[in-house]
Amino acid sequence: MATARIPRKKSVSKSNVIRMPAAIAAPRDEEIARRAYEIFLTRGAEHGRDLEDWLEAEREITERAVEPVVFQDSARR
């Protein structure tokens, strides 16, 4: 009877890993809550859309924290 081989995980060199600061990787709940409340007030304090407000605040904060990285082709210089 043949058994399936499970591939081994390749070890990752620490020099190849890019670490993101914790503040960028996961915005703090207090900051998201503050922005969600601002969205709530801007909308006229309409109840029942708390999850929508939270997700919008989270998206805004995450986009603001992460700036796009532009790679240039060294051959084009």
PDB file of N, CA, C and O in Angstrom:
ATOM      1  N   MET A   1       0.839  -1.175   0.000  1.00  0.00           N
ATOM      2  CA  MET A   1       0.000   0.000   0.000  1.00  0.00           C
ATOM      3  C   MET A   1       0.886   1.242   0.000  1.00  0.00           C
ATOM      4  O   MET A   1       1.788   1.370   0.828  1.00  0.00           O
ATOM      5  N   ALA A   2       0.623   2.148  -0.930  1.00  0.00           N
ATOM      6  CA  ALA A   2       1.419   3.368  -1.041  1.00  0.00           C
ATOM      7  C   ALA A   2       0.868   4.431  -0.104  1.00  0.00           C
ATOM      8  O   ALA A   2      -0.343   4.571   0.065  1.00  0.00           O
ATOM      9  N   THR A   3       1.766   5.159   0.488  1.00  0.00           N
ATOM     10  CA  THR A   3       1.341   6.252   1.368  1.00  0.00           C
ATOM     11  C   THR A   3       1.683   7.576   0.707  1.00  0.00           C
ATOM     12  O   THR A   3       2.688   7.692   0.006  1.00  0.00           O
ATOM     13  N   ALA A   4       0.847   8.559   0.934  1.00  0.00           N
ATOM     14  CA  ALA A   4       1.087   9.890   0.370  1.00  0.00           C
ATOM     15  C   ALA A   4       2.186  10.578   1.148  1.00  0.00           C
ATOM     16  O   ALA A   4       2.267  10.482   2.373  1.00  0.00           O
ATOM     17  N   ARG A   5       3.019  11.263   0.417  1.00  0.00           N
ATOM     18  CA  ARG A   5       4.090  12.008   1.069  1.00  0.00           C
ATOM     19  C   ARG A   5       3.612  13.429   1.333  1.00  0.00           C
ATOM     20  O   ARG A   5       3.032  14.078   0.462  1.00  0.00           O
ATOM     21  N   ILE A   6       3.857  13.884   2.509  1.00  0.00           N
ATOM     22  CA  ILE A   6       3.509  15.248   2.891  1.00  0.00           C
ATOM     23  C   ILE A   6       4.758  16.102   2.701  1.00  0.00           C
ATOM     24  O   ILE A   6       5.797  15.838   3.307  1.00  0.00           O
ATOM     25  N   PRO A   7       4.652  17.134   1.850  1.00  0.00           N
ATOM     26  CA  PRO A   7       5.839  17.960   1.618  1.00  0.00           C
ATOM     27  C   PRO A   7       6.243  18.711   2.878  1.00  0.00           C
ATOM     28  O   PRO A   7       5.403  19.180   3.646  1.00  0.00           O
ATOM     29  N   ARG A   8       7.539  18.810   3.065  1.00  0.00           N
ATOM     30  CA  ARG A   8       8.058  19.570   4.210  1.00  0.00           C
ATOM     31  C   ARG A   8       7.976  21.059   3.929  1.00  0.00           C
ATOM     32  O   ARG A   8       8.104  21.512   2.791  1.00  0.00           O
ATOM     33  N   LYS A   9       7.761  21.794   4.988  1.00  0.00           N
ATOM     34  CA  LYS A   9       7.770  23.252   4.852  1.00  0.00           C
ATOM     35  C   LYS A   9       9.203  23.704   4.675  1.00  0.00           C
ATOM     36  O   LYS A   9      10.107  23.258   5.382  1.00  0.00           O
ATOM     37  N   LYS A  10       9.393  24.591   3.723  1.00  0.00           N
ATOM     38  CA  LYS A  10      10.730  25.138   3.519  1.00  0.00           C
ATOM     39  C   LYS A  10      10.989  26.182   4.589  1.00  0.00           C
ATOM     40  O   LYS A  10      10.105  26.961   4.943  1.00  0.00           O
ATOM     41  N   SER A  11      12.186  26.188   5.087  1.00  0.00           N
ATOM     42  CA  SER A  11      12.511  27.206   6.083  1.00  0.00           C
ATOM     43  C   SER A  11      12.693  28.546   5.382  1.00  0.00           C
ATOM     44  O   SER A  11      13.216  28.617   4.271  1.00  0.00           O
ATOM     45  N   VAL A  12      12.260  29.581   6.038  1.00  0.00           N
ATOM     46  CA  VAL A  12      12.335  30.926   5.479  1.00  0.00           C
ATOM     47  C   VAL A  12      13.476  31.660   6.147  1.00  0.00           C
ATOM     48  O   VAL A  12      13.574  31.711   7.373  1.00  0.00           O
ATOM     49  N   SER A  13      14.327  32.220   5.331  1.00  0.00           N
ATOM     50  CA  SER A  13      15.443  32.993   5.855  1.00  0.00           C
ATOM     51  C   SER A  13      14.913  34.280   6.474  1.00  0.00           C
ATOM     52  O   SER A  13      14.026  34.917   5.905  1.00  0.00           O
ATOM     53  N   LYS A  14      15.437  34.668   7.615  1.00  0.00           N
ATOM     54  CA  LYS A  14      14.983  35.896   8.274  1.00  0.00           C
ATOM     55  C   LYS A  14      15.248  37.127   7.415  1.00  0.00           C
ATOM     56  O   LYS A  14      14.558  38.136   7.557  1.00  0.00           O
ATOM     57  N   SER A  15      16.238  37.059   6.527  1.00  0.00           N
ATOM     58  CA  SER A  15      16.542  38.205   5.676  1.00  0.00           C
ATOM     59  C   SER A  15      15.481  38.404   4.598  1.00  0.00           C
ATOM     60  O   SER A  15      15.394  39.487   4.020  1.00  0.00           O
ATOM     61  N   ASN A  16      14.667  37.376   4.313  1.00  0.00           N
ATOM     62  CA  ASN A  16      13.629  37.472   3.292  1.00  0.00           C
ATOM     63  C   ASN A  16      12.278  37.891   3.845  1.00  0.00           C
ATOM     64  O   ASN A  16      11.336  38.083   3.076  1.00  0.00           O
ATOM     65  N   VAL A  17      12.162  38.037   5.139  1.00  0.00           N
ATOM     66  CA  VAL A  17      10.891  38.359   5.769  1.00  0.00           C
ATOM     67  C   VAL A  17      10.797  39.865   5.983  1.00  0.00           C
ATOM     68  O   VAL A  17      11.709  40.492   6.521  1.00  0.00           O
ATOM     69  N   ILE A  18       9.685  40.425   5.553  1.00  0.00           N
ATOM     70  CA  ILE A  18       9.427  41.851   5.778  1.00  0.00           C
ATOM     71  C   ILE A  18       8.461  41.936   6.941  1.00  0.00           C
ATOM     72  O   ILE A  18       7.364  41.381   6.886  1.00  0.00           O
ATOM     73  N   ARG A  19       8.859  42.621   7.978  1.00  0.00           N
ATOM     74  CA  ARG A  19       7.998  42.763   9.155  1.00  0.00           C
ATOM     75  C   ARG A  19       7.315  44.122   9.113  1.00  0.00           C
ATOM     76  O   ARG A  19       7.937  45.148   8.837  1.00  0.00           O
ATOM     77  N   MET A  20       6.018  44.098   9.394  1.00  0.00           N
ATOM     78  CA  MET A  20       5.258  45.340   9.433  1.00  0.00           C
ATOM     79  C   MET A  20       5.103  45.769  10.882  1.00  0.00           C
ATOM     80  O   MET A  20       4.873  44.932  11.754  1.00  0.00           O
ATOM     81  N   PRO A  21       5.226  47.051  11.145  1.00  0.00           N
ATOM     82  CA  PRO A  21       4.984  47.513  12.513  1.00  0.00           C
ATOM     83  C   PRO A  21       3.562  47.154  12.937  1.00  0.00           C
ATOM     84  O   PRO A  21       2.648  47.162  12.112  1.00  0.00           O
ATOM     85  N   ALA A  22       3.375  46.847  14.191  1.00  0.00           N
ATOM     86  CA  ALA A  22       2.064  46.426  14.697  1.00  0.00           C
ATOM     87  C   ALA A  22       1.004  47.493  14.459  1.00  0.00           C
ATOM     88  O   ALA A  22      -0.160  47.166  14.229  1.00  0.00           O
ATOM     89  N   ALA A  23       1.390  48.761  14.511  1.00  0.00           N
ATOM     90  CA  ALA A  23       0.422  49.841  14.316  1.00  0.00           C
ATOM     91  C   ALA A  23      -0.137  49.824  12.902  1.00  0.00           C
ATOM     92  O   ALA A  23      -1.288  50.207  12.687  1.00  0.00           O
ATOM     93  N   ILE A  24       0.657  49.388  11.942  1.00  0.00           N
ATOM     94  CA  ILE A  24       0.178  49.317  10.567  1.00  0.00           C
ATOM     95  C   ILE A  24      -0.601  48.033  10.353  1.00  0.00           C
ATOM     96  O   ILE A  24      -1.647  48.039   9.704  1.00  0.00           O
ATOM     97  N   ALA A  25      -0.104  46.942  10.889  1.00  0.00           N
ATOM     98  CA  ALA A  25      -0.733  45.648  10.665  1.00  0.00           C
ATOM     99  C   ALA A  25      -2.135  45.581  11.262  1.00  0.00           C
ATOM    100  O   ALA A  25      -3.034  45.016  10.640  1.00  0.00           O
ATOM    101  N   ALA A  26      -2.337  46.131  12.426  1.00  0.00           N
ATOM    102  CA  ALA A  26      -3.646  46.061  13.074  1.00  0.00           C
ATOM    103  C   ALA A  26      -3.931  47.366  13.803  1.00  0.00           C
ATOM    104  O   ALA A  26      -3.397  47.604  14.886  1.00  0.00           O
ATOM    105  N   PRO A  27      -4.773  48.215  13.210  1.00  0.00           N
ATOM    106  CA  PRO A  27      -5.103  49.465  13.893  1.00  0.00           C
ATOM    107  C   PRO A  27      -5.779  49.185  15.236  1.00  0.00           C
ATOM    108  O   PRO A  27      -6.495  48.196  15.391  1.00  0.00           O
ATOM    109  N   ARG A  28      -5.546  50.049  16.175  1.00  0.00           N
ATOM    110  CA  ARG A  28      -6.124  49.862  17.508  1.00  0.00           C
ATOM    111  C   ARG A  28      -7.628  50.043  17.477  1.00  0.00           C
ATOM    112  O   ARG A  28      -8.153  50.870  16.732  1.00  0.00           O
ATOM    113  N   ASP A  29      -8.311  49.265  18.289  1.00  0.00           N
ATOM    114  CA  ASP A  29      -9.768  49.334  18.354  1.00  0.00           C
ATOM    115  C   ASP A  29     -10.259  50.719  18.758  1.00  0.00           C
ATOM    116  O   ASP A  29     -11.301  51.172  18.283  1.00  0.00           O
ATOM    117  N   GLU A  30      -9.512  51.396  19.636  1.00  0.00           N
ATOM    118  CA  GLU A  30      -9.944  52.728  20.087  1.00  0.00           C
ATOM    119  C   GLU A  30      -9.978  53.707  18.914  1.00  0.00           C
ATOM    120  O   GLU A  30     -10.891  54.526  18.808  1.00  0.00           O
ATOM    121  N   GLU A  31      -8.983  53.618  18.040  1.00  0.00           N
ATOM    122  CA  GLU A  31      -8.919  54.514  16.883  1.00  0.00           C
ATOM    123  C   GLU A  31     -10.068  54.222  15.916  1.00  0.00           C
ATOM    124  O   GLU A  31     -10.691  55.141  15.386  1.00  0.00           O
ATOM    125  N   ILE A  32     -10.339  52.950  15.696  1.00  0.00           N
ATOM    126  CA  ILE A  32     -11.436  52.567  14.805  1.00  0.00           C
ATOM    127  C   ILE A  32     -12.767  53.007  15.406  1.00  0.00           C
ATOM    128  O   ILE A  32     -13.622  53.538  14.696  1.00  0.00           O
ATOM    129  N   ALA A  33     -12.947  52.793  16.700  1.00  0.00           N
ATOM    130  CA  ALA A  33     -14.190  53.178  17.364  1.00  0.00           C
ATOM    131  C   ALA A  33     -14.421  54.679  17.278  1.00  0.00           C
ATOM    132  O   ALA A  33     -15.546  55.125  17.050  1.00  0.00           O
ATOM    133  N   ARG A  34     -13.366  55.455  17.458  1.00  0.00           N
ATOM    134  CA  ARG A  34     -13.470  56.916  17.383  1.00  0.00           C
ATOM    135  C   ARG A  34     -13.926  57.342  15.985  1.00  0.00           C
ATOM    136  O   ARG A  34     -14.817  58.179  15.842  1.00  0.00           O
ATOM    137  N   ARG A  35     -13.303  56.756  14.954  1.00  0.00           N
ATOM    138  CA  ARG A  35     -13.656  57.118  13.576  1.00  0.00           C
ATOM    139  C   ARG A  35     -15.064  56.620  13.232  1.00  0.00           C
ATOM    140  O   ARG A  35     -15.810  57.317  12.544  1.00  0.00           O
ATOM    141  N   ALA A  36     -15.432  55.436  13.697  1.00  0.00           N
ATOM    142  CA  ALA A  36     -16.781  54.912  13.444  1.00  0.00           C
ATOM    143  C   ALA A  36     -17.826  55.827  14.065  1.00  0.00           C
ATOM    144  O   ALA A  36     -18.887  56.047  13.480  1.00  0.00           O
ATOM    145  N   TYR A  37     -17.533  56.362  15.245  1.00  0.00           N
ATOM    146  CA  TYR A  37     -18.462  57.282  15.900  1.00  0.00           C
ATOM    147  C   TYR A  37     -18.577  58.586  15.107  1.00  0.00           C
ATOM    148  O   TYR A  37     -19.663  59.155  15.001  1.00  0.00           O
ATOM    149  N   GLU A  38     -17.461  59.056  14.552  1.00  0.00           N
ATOM    150  CA  GLU A  38     -17.506  60.255  13.705  1.00  0.00           C
ATOM    151  C   GLU A  38     -18.373  60.019  12.478  1.00  0.00           C
ATOM    152  O   GLU A  38     -19.150  60.889  12.086  1.00  0.00           O
ATOM    153  N   ILE A  39     -18.243  58.850  11.872  1.00  0.00           N
ATOM    154  CA  ILE A  39     -19.065  58.505  10.708  1.00  0.00           C
ATOM    155  C   ILE A  39     -20.531  58.466  11.107  1.00  0.00           C
ATOM    156  O   ILE A  39     -21.389  58.973  10.384  1.00  0.00           O
ATOM    157  N   PHE A  40     -20.818  57.870  12.249  1.00  0.00           N
ATOM    158  CA  PHE A  40     -22.174  57.799  12.793  1.00  0.00           C
ATOM    159  C   PHE A  40     -22.776  59.197  12.954  1.00  0.00           C
ATOM    160  O   PHE A  40     -23.918  59.439  12.561  1.00  0.00           O
ATOM    161  N   LEU A  41     -22.004  60.106  13.532  1.00  0.00           N
ATOM    162  CA  LEU A  41     -22.499  61.467  13.735  1.00  0.00           C
ATOM    163  C   LEU A  41     -22.681  62.200  12.414  1.00  0.00           C
ATOM    164  O   LEU A  41     -23.655  62.933  12.245  1.00  0.00           O
ATOM    165  N   THR A  42     -21.765  62.013  11.485  1.00  0.00           N
ATOM    166  CA  THR A  42     -21.842  62.669  10.181  1.00  0.00           C
ATOM    167  C   THR A  42     -23.089  62.226   9.423  1.00  0.00           C
ATOM    168  O   THR A  42     -23.675  63.009   8.676  1.00  0.00           O
ATOM    169  N   ARG A  43     -23.489  60.984   9.611  1.00  0.00           N
ATOM    170  CA  ARG A  43     -24.665  60.433   8.964  1.00  0.00           C
ATOM    171  C   ARG A  43     -25.955  60.868   9.652  1.00  0.00           C
ATOM    172  O   ARG A  43     -27.041  60.476   9.226  1.00  0.00           O
ATOM    173  N   GLY A  44     -25.854  61.657  10.688  1.00  0.00           N
ATOM    174  CA  GLY A  44     -27.046  62.129  11.393  1.00  0.00           C
ATOM    175  C   GLY A  44     -27.443  61.250  12.561  1.00  0.00           C
ATOM    176  O   GLY A  44     -28.607  61.246  12.963  1.00  0.00           O
ATOM    177  N   ALA A  45     -26.500  60.507  13.113  1.00  0.00           N
ATOM    178  CA  ALA A  45     -26.718  59.636  14.269  1.00  0.00           C
ATOM    179  C   ALA A  45     -27.821  58.610  14.024  1.00  0.00           C
ATOM    180  O   ALA A  45     -28.611  58.300  14.916  1.00  0.00           O
ATOM    181  N   GLU A  46     -27.858  58.093  12.804  1.00  0.00           N
ATOM    182  CA  GLU A  46     -28.839  57.071  12.441  1.00  0.00           C
ATOM    183  C   GLU A  46     -28.393  55.718  12.991  1.00  0.00           C
ATOM    184  O   GLU A  46     -27.314  55.234  12.648  1.00  0.00           O
ATOM    185  N   HIS A  47     -29.210  55.113  13.834  1.00  0.00           N
ATOM    186  CA  HIS A  47     -28.868  53.838  14.461  1.00  0.00           C
ATOM    187  C   HIS A  47     -29.075  52.669  13.505  1.00  0.00           C
ATOM    188  O   HIS A  47     -29.795  52.778  12.512  1.00  0.00           O
ATOM    189  N   GLY A  48     -28.428  51.543  13.825  1.00  0.00           N
ATOM    190  CA  GLY A  48     -28.631  50.324  13.068  1.00  0.00           C
ATOM    191  C   GLY A  48     -27.587  50.048  12.001  1.00  0.00           C
ATOM    192  O   GLY A  48     -27.682  49.052  11.284  1.00  0.00           O
ATOM    193  N   ARG A  49     -26.595  50.915  11.888  1.00  0.00           N
ATOM    194  CA  ARG A  49     -25.563  50.707  10.873  1.00  0.00           C
ATOM    195  C   ARG A  49     -24.180  50.674  11.515  1.00  0.00           C
ATOM    196  O   ARG A  49     -23.195  51.091  10.907  1.00  0.00           O
ATOM    197  N   ASP A  50     -24.114  50.181  12.738  1.00  0.00           N
ATOM    198  CA  ASP A  50     -22.857  50.191  13.489  1.00  0.00           C
ATOM    199  C   ASP A  50     -21.781  49.333  12.838  1.00  0.00           C
ATOM    200  O   ASP A  50     -20.617  49.734  12.805  1.00  0.00           O
ATOM    201  N   LEU A  51     -22.137  48.173  12.325  1.00  0.00           N
ATOM    202  CA  LEU A  51     -21.132  47.323  11.676  1.00  0.00           C
ATOM    203  C   LEU A  51     -20.603  47.994  10.409  1.00  0.00           C
ATOM    204  O   LEU A  51     -19.401  47.981  10.147  1.00  0.00           O
ATOM    205  N   GLU A  52     -21.499  48.573   9.637  1.00  0.00           N
ATOM    206  CA  GLU A  52     -21.096  49.282   8.427  1.00  0.00           C
ATOM    207  C   GLU A  52     -20.144  50.438   8.771  1.00  0.00           C
ATOM    208  O   GLU A  52     -19.136  50.634   8.092  1.00  0.00           O
ATOM    209  N   ASP A  53     -20.461  51.196   9.818  1.00  0.00           N
ATOM    210  CA  ASP A  53     -19.607  52.305  10.247  1.00  0.00           C
ATOM    211  C   ASP A  53     -18.241  51.800  10.699  1.00  0.00           C
ATOM    212  O   ASP A  53     -17.214  52.395  10.373  1.00  0.00           O
ATOM    213  N   TRP A  54     -18.232  50.698  11.453  1.00  0.00           N
ATOM    214  CA  TRP A  54     -16.982  50.122  11.949  1.00  0.00           C
ATOM    215  C   TRP A  54     -16.086  49.688  10.779  1.00  0.00           C
ATOM    216  O   TRP A  54     -14.895  49.997  10.751  1.00  0.00           O
ATOM    217  N   LEU A  55     -16.671  48.974   9.823  1.00  0.00           N
ATOM    218  CA  LEU A  55     -15.886  48.480   8.687  1.00  0.00           C
ATOM    219  C   LEU A  55     -15.354  49.627   7.832  1.00  0.00           C
ATOM    220  O   LEU A  55     -14.227  49.565   7.343  1.00  0.00           O
ATOM    221  N   GLU A  56     -16.156  50.668   7.652  1.00  0.00           N
ATOM    222  CA  GLU A  56     -15.698  51.840   6.900  1.00  0.00           C
ATOM    223  C   GLU A  56     -14.538  52.520   7.624  1.00  0.00           C
ATOM    224  O   GLU A  56     -13.548  52.896   6.996  1.00  0.00           O
ATOM    225  N   ALA A  57     -14.656  52.677   8.921  1.00  0.00           N
ATOM    226  CA  ALA A  57     -13.592  53.295   9.713  1.00  0.00           C
ATOM    227  C   ALA A  57     -12.318  52.457   9.645  1.00  0.00           C
ATOM    228  O   ALA A  57     -11.223  52.998   9.486  1.00  0.00           O
ATOM    229  N   GLU A  58     -12.457  51.162   9.762  1.00  0.00           N
ATOM    230  CA  GLU A  58     -11.309  50.257   9.693  1.00  0.00           C
ATOM    231  C   GLU A  58     -10.618  50.359   8.334  1.00  0.00           C
ATOM    232  O   GLU A  58      -9.390  50.393   8.260  1.00  0.00           O
ATOM    233  N   ARG A  59     -11.411  50.408   7.256  1.00  0.00           N
ATOM    234  CA  ARG A  59     -10.862  50.525   5.904  1.00  0.00           C
ATOM    235  C   ARG A  59     -10.104  51.839   5.741  1.00  0.00           C
ATOM    236  O   ARG A  59      -8.988  51.850   5.220  1.00  0.00           O
ATOM    237  N   GLU A  60     -10.701  52.946   6.183  1.00  0.00           N
ATOM    238  CA  GLU A  60     -10.057  54.253   6.069  1.00  0.00           C
ATOM    239  C   GLU A  60      -8.724  54.285   6.813  1.00  0.00           C
ATOM    240  O   GLU A  60      -7.718  54.754   6.280  1.00  0.00           O
ATOM    241  N   ILE A  61      -8.724  53.794   8.025  1.00  0.00           N
ATOM    242  CA  ILE A  61      -7.518  53.830   8.858  1.00  0.00           C
ATOM    243  C   ILE A  61      -6.433  52.937   8.277  1.00  0.00           C
ATOM    244  O   ILE A  61      -5.260  53.310   8.278  1.00  0.00           O
ATOM    245  N   THR A  62      -6.803  51.782   7.788  1.00  0.00           N
ATOM    246  CA  THR A  62      -5.831  50.868   7.201  1.00  0.00           C
ATOM    247  C   THR A  62      -5.228  51.457   5.930  1.00  0.00           C
ATOM    248  O   THR A  62      -4.016  51.378   5.726  1.00  0.00           O
ATOM    249  N   GLU A  63      -6.058  52.044   5.079  1.00  0.00           N
ATOM    250  CA  GLU A  63      -5.553  52.663   3.846  1.00  0.00           C
ATOM    251  C   GLU A  63      -4.614  53.823   4.156  1.00  0.00           C
ATOM    252  O   GLU A  63      -3.608  54.011   3.472  1.00  0.00           O
ATOM    253  N   ARG A  64      -4.933  54.585   5.164  1.00  0.00           N
ATOM    254  CA  ARG A  64      -4.106  55.732   5.528  1.00  0.00           C
ATOM    255  C   ARG A  64      -2.759  55.277   6.093  1.00  0.00           C
ATOM    256  O   ARG A  64      -1.743  55.940   5.887  1.00  0.00           O
ATOM    257  N   ALA A  65      -2.750  54.150   6.803  1.00  0.00           N
ATOM    258  CA  ALA A  65      -1.534  53.672   7.456  1.00  0.00           C
ATOM    259  C   ALA A  65      -0.556  53.014   6.492  1.00  0.00           C
ATOM    260  O   ALA A  65       0.651  53.020   6.732  1.00  0.00           O
ATOM    261  N   VAL A  66      -1.064  52.450   5.409  1.00  0.00           N
ATOM    262  CA  VAL A  66      -0.208  51.721   4.477  1.00  0.00           C
ATOM    263  C   VAL A  66      -0.083  52.514   3.185  1.00  0.00           C
ATOM    264  O   VAL A  66      -1.060  52.705   2.460  1.00  0.00           O
ATOM    265  N   GLU A  67       1.115  52.966   2.912  1.00  0.00           N
ATOM    266  CA  GLU A  67       1.362  53.685   1.672  1.00  0.00           C
ATOM    267  C   GLU A  67       1.873  52.711   0.628  1.00  0.00           C
ATOM    268  O   GLU A  67       2.611  51.783   0.957  1.00  0.00           O
ATOM    269  N   PRO A  68       1.490  52.909  -0.633  1.00  0.00           N
ATOM    270  CA  PRO A  68       1.949  51.990  -1.664  1.00  0.00           C
ATOM    271  C   PRO A  68       3.461  52.072  -1.861  1.00  0.00           C
ATOM    272  O   PRO A  68       4.065  53.137  -1.730  1.00  0.00           O
ATOM    273  N   VAL A  69       4.047  50.940  -2.172  1.00  0.00           N
ATOM    274  CA  VAL A  69       5.484  50.869  -2.427  1.00  0.00           C
ATOM    275  C   VAL A  69       5.677  50.801  -3.924  1.00  0.00           C
ATOM    276  O   VAL A  69       5.076  49.960  -4.592  1.00  0.00           O
ATOM    277  N   VAL A  70       6.513  51.680  -4.460  1.00  0.00           N
ATOM    278  CA  VAL A  70       6.762  51.711  -5.890  1.00  0.00           C
ATOM    279  C   VAL A  70       8.152  51.168  -6.155  1.00  0.00           C
ATOM    280  O   VAL A  70       9.141  51.681  -5.631  1.00  0.00           O
ATOM    281  N   PHE A  71       8.222  50.132  -6.970  1.00  0.00           N
ATOM    282  CA  PHE A  71       9.497  49.558  -7.344  1.00  0.00           C
ATOM    283  C   PHE A  71       9.861  50.083  -8.723  1.00  0.00           C
ATOM    284  O   PHE A  71       9.035  50.075  -9.636  1.00  0.00           O
ATOM    285  N   GLN A  72      11.089  50.537  -8.871  1.00  0.00           N
ATOM    286  CA  GLN A  72      11.545  51.042 -10.154  1.00  0.00           C
ATOM    287  C   GLN A  72      12.450  50.017 -10.817  1.00  0.00           C
ATOM    288  O   GLN A  72      13.268  49.377 -10.156  1.00  0.00           O
ATOM    289  N   ASP A  73      12.302  49.869 -12.093  1.00  0.00           N
ATOM    290  CA  ASP A  73      13.143  48.970 -12.852  1.00  0.00           C
ATOM    291  C   ASP A  73      14.490  49.652 -13.056  1.00  0.00           C
ATOM    292  O   ASP A  73      14.565  50.713 -13.676  1.00  0.00           O
ATOM    293  N   SER A  74      15.555  49.046 -12.535  1.00  0.00           N
ATOM    294  CA  SER A  74      16.865  49.672 -12.613  1.00  0.00           C
ATOM    295  C   SER A  74      17.371  49.761 -14.037  1.00  0.00           C
ATOM    296  O   SER A  74      18.254  50.573 -14.309  1.00  0.00           O
ATOM    297  N   ALA A  75      16.853  48.963 -14.960  1.00  0.00           N
ATOM    298  CA  ALA A  75      17.291  48.995 -16.357  1.00  0.00           C
ATOM    299  C   ALA A  75      16.766  50.222 -17.089  1.00  0.00           C
ATOM    300  O   ALA A  75      17.311  50.603 -18.125  1.00  0.00           O
ATOM    301  N   ARG A  76      15.731  50.835 -16.573  1.00  0.00           N
ATOM    302  CA  ARG A  76      15.119  51.996 -17.245  1.00  0.00           C
ATOM    303  C   ARG A  76      15.813  53.302 -16.916  1.00  0.00           C
ATOM    304  O   ARG A  76      15.491  54.322 -17.526  1.00  0.00           O
ATOM    305  N   ARG A  77      16.727  53.319 -16.006  1.00  0.00           N
ATOM    306  CA  ARG A  77      17.359  54.581 -15.580  1.00  0.00           C
ATOM    307  C   ARG A  77      18.194  55.195 -16.631  1.00  0.00           C
ATOM    308  O   ARG A  77      18.783  56.253 -16.412  1.00  0.00           O
TER     309      ARG A  77
END
